[in-house]
Amino acid sequence: MEKKVFLLDAFALVFRAYYALIRAPRVNSKGKNTNAQFGFTNTLVELITKQKPSHMAVCFDTSAPTERHTDFADYKANRQETPEDISAAVPDIKKIIEGFNIPVIAVDGFEADDVIGTLAKQAEAQGYEVYMVTPDKDYGQLVSEKVKIYKPAYQGNDVEIMGPEEVCAKWNIKEVNQVIDMLGMMGDAVDNIPGIPGVGEKTAAKFLAEYGSLENTLAHADQIKGAMGEKVRKGREMAILSKKLATIITSVPVEFHVEDFKLKEWDKEKLKQIFGELEFRTLGKRLLGEEFTVAASTRGVVEKEIPQGVQTDLFGNIIEQPAEKISADCNR
């Protein structure tokens, strides 16, 4: 079997799944919104059946503060509160992951990015091809010939796989390690990383083309003319802090266990139980067989029946293109 590891950024995918169905929410007979659970399950099935990884893990953030919060109190402070439906979905999603016999990994004091970064580098060192499953652009700093970003298909857009060439082209840089220099200068609104006020992506790329790094740009700030030079000089401390905040840690106390991460037979009893609770009728039959049933008393939303030969994205949305039929051998 090919040595192929998929590391999933759980919350990034959970949020994507939830909002993909926000206009037509799935609600079961108990009034529970199951968008995130349904979409995330489709993610796992799509990856397992089509990408055929040998190893997999799903990485979560924890509620514990990180060093980034200590360094910068406003780190991620601009994010809206997590919708209650997503918070309620997380325990279900963890049960689903366990039903697929895939390890769930989270380490207090570190973000999922750091856990994935650490595991990716460990797996790479052991000769594995690694795919970091996330839509997050910051992961570009980790990419190598063996480590790539796997950006899932979404609402009709194709899967995007990014190696060093694609990352450098996207950011207009020469080396992937310059991603953190870019973020240090331009900041990141998603994580509330400030960067240098007034410096955007194009300007940051221009500075890197000329000076090679954030630090060298700051060292030559006196040579930068006009108002922009003044902005760079004034933004020095915040730029250095921003680069630190944007740097994914690859020394988390976690270990890539070959046997633990290897894909195994699904725990069908666990899946039957959680699919039954969530009332995943069609999905349950598709994965567990026609004998799967949901209690007759439930009258929630039934999954969309997907005709054979019709392609869907990772969240169950039909893509209007001819496509490969999902493997009938889903049970492994």
Phi, psi and omega in degrees: 000140179296139180277096191222113184252133173245123179246119188260130174277096194303303188293327177299320181283326179296313180298317179301315181298317182298312185282341177297332183248017188296331181280342177223069187298147177265124181229129181274185187293343179266006179082015183269127176286126183241023178307306187295317181297316182294313181295319181294322177299318176298325177302308182299315182295317179300314181293315184294315187279329184259323181270339176051058176290155173272332183221152182203149171210153179243125187249132182245152165284161171243174180277353181291142178294155180246174177300330180297322178291326177292318181291325186215103187301333183269009179301124182061017184290340183274359182285140177290156179297141181299130178305143182301324180298324179288316178302319180290335182282335188301313178300322177297316182296321177295324176294321179296314179300316178296325177296329176276002180059042177249133181292140174257126185233131175209141182229120179303139179091356181223151176272165178302325177305315182293319179296314179296317179300317179294311181295322180298315181290324177293316180294321178301317181295337179265011174090013181271150168272126189243135176238121177266111188272103185192152171268002187283119183293336183299336181293349179304332180294342183264350189291144175212189178295335182255345183241124184227157171273134175246101180269114187298154172300149183207118175049048175098343177281146182286162171301141177239123178249126186241118172257192182305317182298316182291320180296314180297321179294320182296319184266353185059050179232170183264330183224146184295333180292351176280355176302317182288332174293318177302310183293326177297325181274313186268346182075183180212106184298328182298317181261006181060038174272121192288322186065204177260117180306129178093354178257118179257188185298316182295318180294318179299317179296323178296316179297319181291326177296328183270320188248344173090330182206166176298313183299319180289329175296315179295323179295335181253019184302328181292341179273349180275120189277159170071203184297326181295320177299321178295320178297317180296317181295318180290330185269010186307303185297317181292328178294316179296317177296318182297321178296320178296316180298325184277349183281121178284129182281135180241025179233033178293142178287073179214154186228138175282105180265115184302313183287320181294326184271353182291136179294136184234179175298143179289149173273091188295330179293318177296318180294320178300318182295311183287324176295325178294317179296323182274351179064045177271077186294299185294315179298319179299317179294321182296323184265328188248353179108162184297341181287346180292132178222156173249144183311136185298338183287345182276139181225043181279189179289129178271141180303155176296131174284120182262115180300149177298140178087358179259129182275141172239159174277189185295346184246019174085005178280133181288131177260128184282062178214150172297144184206166177290137178288139178299138184306135178288340181271061182281341188280345179046000000 
